[in-house]
């Protein structure tokens, strides 16, 4: 093998490794994890090619920047599995504590949101 071919091979391998590392970081690296709590607004299955489960949680009672007002925060998320989505669909309108993972970018088969719910911690009825 000549020196030119060795250098070319090393450069090609380095570029491939760099591209794999960038793709992993952008699409598979878990940037953050956490828990959100609130009232489940909806869960839907949607998508053109990849059908994914998407949901929205309403977090009420968050203080607004303007004095004397309250602001609702909405947490929009994708759902990791059909089992979790089915449990949430059967109990819509209840208070949930959800564990989620945050990614840097979305993937079509993972959902529309960078936030992906992977487990339900608690479910409670909302007091009337």
Secondary structure, 3 states (H helix, E strand, C coil): CCHHHHHHHHHHHHHHHHHHHHHHHHHCCEEEEEEEEEEEEEEEEECCCCCEEEEEEEEEEEECCCCCCEEEEEEEEEECCHHHHHHHHHCCCCEEEEEEEEECCCCCCCCCCCEEEEEEEEEECCCC
